[in-house]
Amino acid sequence: MIDTILHTIQKNRFLFEELVKRDFKQKYKRTVLGMGWSLLSPLLNLLVMSLVFTQFFGRNTPHYTIYLFCGNLIFSYYREATTGGMNALMANAAIFSKVNVPKYLFLLSKNVSSLINFGLTLCVFFLFVLLDQVPIGVHFLSLLYPIGCLIVFNIGVGLILSALFVFFRDITYLYDVFTMLLMYLSAIFYKVDTFSPAMQRFFLCNPVYCYIKYFRIVVLEGGIPSLQVHLLCAFYAVLAAAVGGIIYKKYNHSFLYYV
């Protein structure tokens, strides 16, 4: 499966590169700061959340700014990648309705653009970690695992959403409500330690929270998450990618009749 995708990308390399460039340019078109917004936007969000929630949740939480940043970093990447991916097919209908190209290339190009923004924000995150005097060690390399899982998970969710959006345009409004609900259920600004053990296990049903939890354990606790967290991260990624792949394979030829 992965070999097939890589071969397809290599075969359509020029188109894929142009799609990534176009998506990246469109996002910052006619803006004064351009790519600077990739760094400034998450920092402004962090500032607002820090001002609002520190007095309520952060008084007894060490390194609360980093705690907030972990949650905001992961959730923002998830929301940008999946929201952008949802419109990937419809935005490029004029191309694949005339040229026979694999339709998932448009989704992958959106994810690459989001991944670039995530990478830039991640650099700022590590700078904040240093400034907040959080110990950095070799264990930070384990962060590659949740990042890899999150990339696959975002692609899978994007495949599902982009396919649904072709058939049901209402999905964009429903997804806005869903992401807002998901944000409050991802423990971005509060801790789950105050909840009952049963409720804490319930939080693990949220894939985004699992990736956030992994980051916080490594960065703030200086440890490596349990086998359960590793398996959950991988399970959600594989499940989303499998469901998205099945939907695309089943309805691949039907997309042309609805765009």
N, C-alpha and C positions, 0 to 999 in steps of 0.2 A: 504493500500500500504506500508506504513512505517513499520507496524507490520509484514507484510510478509517478507520484506527485513531483518528486525532484526532477525526474526525467521530463515531465511536462513543463515544469518551470524553465528548465534548461532549453527545451525545444522552443518555447515562447519567451525567451529571455528578454528580447527587445521590448515586446509588448508589456511584460511584467514590470520592467524597469521604468517604462514610460508611465504606467499606471501609478506606481509608487510616487514618482516625481510629481505627477499631476495632483494626486491626493494631498501631498504635502504642501504643494504650492497653493492649492485652492483653500486650504484651511487658514493660511495667513495672508491671503490675497487682500490688498488694500489696507493692511494694518501697518502702523508706524513701527512697532517693535518686531514684527515678523516672528521668527523663531524664538525670540525672547519671551513670548507668551507661554512657550512650553515650560519655561522655568518660573515665570512670574505668576501664572495662573494658580498652580498648586501652592505656591508660597502665600498668595493672598487668601486662598481657601483655608490654609493652615492657620494663618493669622486670625481670621474671623472665628474659626472653631476654637482656637486657643483662648481668645478673649471671652467667648461666650461660655465655654464649658469648664475652663480651669477652676472657676470659683465653685462649681457644682460637683465636679467629678475628680478634679486633679489635685486637690489640696493634699491628699495623703498618698499620691501616686508618684513615685520617683521617676524622673525623666518623662514627665507627662507629655511634653512637646513631641518627643520621639515616639511615644505611645500613640499619639494622635497621627503623627506623620506616617507611621506604619500602616494604620488603617486607611487613611486618606490616599496614600500612594497606591495600594493594591486595588481599592475600590474604584478610584478614578481611572486606572488602566482598564479594569474590567468594563466599566460603563462606556468609556470611549471606544474600545475595540468592538464591543457588541452592538452599541448604538450605530456606529459607523458601518459595521458589517451588515446590519439589518437592511440598509438601503443599497447595498452593493449591487444587487442584480438590477433593480429598477433604474438606478442611476446610469447603468451601462447597457441598458436594453438596446439602444441604437447601435451598439457595437456587435453584441453576440447574436442579434436578430439578422444581421447581414453577413457576419463572418463566423465560421465554425471554429470556435475556441472553447476550451474548458471553462465553464462558467465559474468554477470555484477560484479561478485566478483573480477575479475581481474582489472577492472576499479576502483572499490572502494579501492582496496589495493594501487593502484597508488596514489589515492587522499589522503589516510591516510598518506602516505610517504610525500607528498607535504604539508599536513597540519602540520605535525611535524616540517618540515623546516620553515614553516610560523610562527609557535608558537615560535620557537627559535629566529627568526628575530624580532618578535613582542616584545620579552623581551628586545632586544637591542634598539628597537625603543622607548620604554618607558624610558629606561636609557638616551637616547638622549633628550627626552622631559624634564626630570629632570635637565639635565646638561644645557639645553637652558632656564631654569627657566620658562617654560610654566606651568601655574597653573593647577594642577590636582585635580579633585573633584569627587563627586559621579556620575556626569553626564558621566564620562568615562565608566560606566557600560553599557551605551546604545550602546557602540561599539560592544557588543555581537550580536546586531541585524544585522548590515551589514555583520559581519563575518559569522553568520549563513546563511544569504541569499547568500553570496558569495560561501560558501561550496556547497549549493544546486545547484547554478548556474554553478559552475565548473563541478560538476558531470553530470549535464544535457548536457552541451557543450561537455564534454568528451564522453558521450554516443553517441551523434550525430557524432562526429569526428571519434571515433573508428569504428562505423558501416560504415561510408563513406570510411574509409581507407581500409576496407576489399574489397570493390568493386572497388574503384578508388584510386590507389596508388599515383596518382598525387596530391592528396589532401595535402600531406605533404609539397610540394613545394609551393602550393597556400596558405597554412596556414602560412608559414613563411612570405610571403609578407603581408598577412592580419594582422598578429600580429604587424609587423612594422608600418603599416598604423594606426592600432588601438592605438599604443603607442603615436603617434603624435596627435591623436584625443582625447586623455585622459587628456590633460592639466596637464601633470606630472611636467613640468618645467616652464610653463607660466600660467598666470591668464586669466580667461575668462571675467573678468569685463570690459575689454577694447573693447569687441565685442558688437554688437548691441543686443537688447533684443531678437530678432528673432533668432540670431545666438546662444545666450546663451541657448535658449530652444532647439535648434538643438543638442547641446552637451548632453542634457538629453536623447537623443535617444541612447546614448552609455552606456550600462549597467556598464562597468568598471568605467567610469567617475562618475556615480551615487554613486558607493560604495566609490570611492575616495573622492567625495564631502562630503559624510556623515562623513567620518573620519575627514576631515579638519574642518568641522563645529563644531564638538565635541571638537577636540583637540586644534585647533587654535582660534576658536571664543568663545569657552566655552558655547556653546548652544546646543539645540536639533533641528535637521532638521525638516522641515515642513512635514505635512501629505503627500504632493505630493511626496517628496523624499522617505518617508517610503513606500508608495504604489508602486512607481516605482521599488524600490529594491526588494520588494516581487514579483511584477509582472514578472520581468525578470527572477527571480529564478524559479518560478512556470512554466513559459512558457518554459524555457530551459529543465527543468526536465520532463515536460509533453511530449514535442516533442521527447526528447531522449528516454523516456520510450515507446512511441508508435512505434518508429523505431525499438527498440530492440524486442518488442513483435511481430511485423510484420515479421521481417527478422531473428528471432532467429535461425530457422532451416536452413536458407539459408547460414549462415556463414560457415558451414562445407564444402560447395561445393566450396568455394573461397579461403580458407586459404591454 
